[in-house]
């Protein structure tokens, strides 16, 4: 068996292992297969943080587990609450000293956790603070799900998130294997039991990975950050467009929508004088005409070090009206947590690069 995990010394992290991996592991340790399911239930349903809590597991096996394994948890460094809308930004420290940010958002009855998939980001989008950080490394599946579990533990009282979005630091599909593993663990009946329809993965448009995502068949949602209607403008905003231009990204998104049976969400960040004109709005409707989609408009959240500006509200509404006239679902996404630098595109923590 070849299980690749982050470990403490020689111990194996049980968090982040799928059932079939745990089954092989416990059998390797001389235990019966059903012990793996027990461990899953303790880890994800009962949220055990140490092996002593696992009272229906034999003491001898628990002693064995203490020697050979551990249960990961992220270290909460600080959390900051918005005075405007109760959004909370969490700063977590990883085992190697790197740090990531996650966000908790409230919207009526919806409680959404936004998780990161990388330390920093290698994509270099010029309107995103995370892209200014550079890239340290990918997160493991355990580090991804530990963000959700850590925030829910902080909420206390058995409170759970209703929705999860992979829209934090990093490009989820650039960390494809670990992102997929985290998604399976979140949706698994033996895992965190989050309904697939309540999870959304956001991508900058890595066309081959979108196609792979469609073929893997998970029924979670997909959001594609488009942000321009021409390759010339998108090249300027998003270097990834030079590898995967609009004419490759949108067919891949359409393929995903048709295979999964869900509309893809097109994310469009409106930047004053760059991509917010009526011509852009009309052109956007044209290029999306045969893509089963809904459109999210996001007025640019201004960040330190960027000359880009947020459009005037009248400009945003004009753009929305043009798009809505073509029968698109076109909400303007409210920017949550702007006063604590937790809104879309604003996550930019200090972190220690691995050597």
C-alpha positions, 0 to 999 in steps of 0.5 A: 500500500502506498499512502502519501501523507503529511506525518508527525515524525513517523506517525500517519495522519488518519484525517484525510484518508478515505474509507478504502485507504483506512481499510487497507491500513488497519488490515496492515496493522493486523485489525479487521476491516470494520475498524476502518468504518469505526474510525471514520465515524469517530473522526467525522461524525463524532469529531474525536480529537484523540484516540481515548475518546473512541470508547467502542474500540479496544484499548489495545488497538487504541494504544496501537493507534497512539503509537502509529497515528495521529488526528490532525487539527489546524492551529487557530492563530486569530479570527477577525469579525466584520462589524458590517455583516458578521463575516469572520476571517480565520487565520490558521497555521499549518504543521510546517508553519505556513498560514492560510485564511478561511472565511465564515459568512452568513446570509439569512439561513445560509452559513457558508465556509470558504476554504483554501486549497493552496498556500498562496497562488501561482496563477498571478491574477492582477486583481487578486491579493492572493496572487500577489503572495506567490505560491508556497505549496498545495494543501493536503486533503486533511488540511482542506477539510480541517478548515471546515471542521475547525470553523465548525468546532469554533462555532460550538454547540454542534453547529454546522455550515450549510454550504462550502465554497472552494474559493479561498486562497489558491486554485482548487483544480491546480491541486486536483488530486487533493481537492477531489479527495477533500470533496469525496470526504466532505460528501461521503456518508461516512465522512462529513456528510455535506450534500454535494449540491451545497458545495461549489468549486471555483476555478480560473478556467483550467480547461483540461481539469474542468473536463476531468472534473466532469468525467469524475462525476461529482455532483458539486457545483462549478464556478468559472472566473471569466472576468473578461469578454475578449482574450486581450483583456483576459490576458491582461487580468489573468495570465492563465488565459494565455494557456487556456483562452476563452474559446477553450474554457467555455466549451469545457464549462459547457461539457461539465454542465451537460455531463453533471446536469447543473448550470455552471456559475460564471463569475465576472469581477467588474473593474472600472474602465476595464471590463464594465462597459455596455459593449462588454455586457452585450459581448458576454451575453453573446459568448455565453448564449449556448452555455448552461449557466448563471452569471454572478457579477462581483464589483471589484473589491479594492486591494492594497497595491492595485490601481484597479477601482470598483465601478460606480453602482450605476455602471454595475446596474447598467451591466446587470440590466443588459445581461438580465435582458438576455434571460440570464440569472444575474445577481450582483454578489454582495461583498462580505467582510470587506472591512476585515479584508475577507471579501472575494480576491482580498485574502492575502495572509503572511506565510512562511515559505517552505525551504 
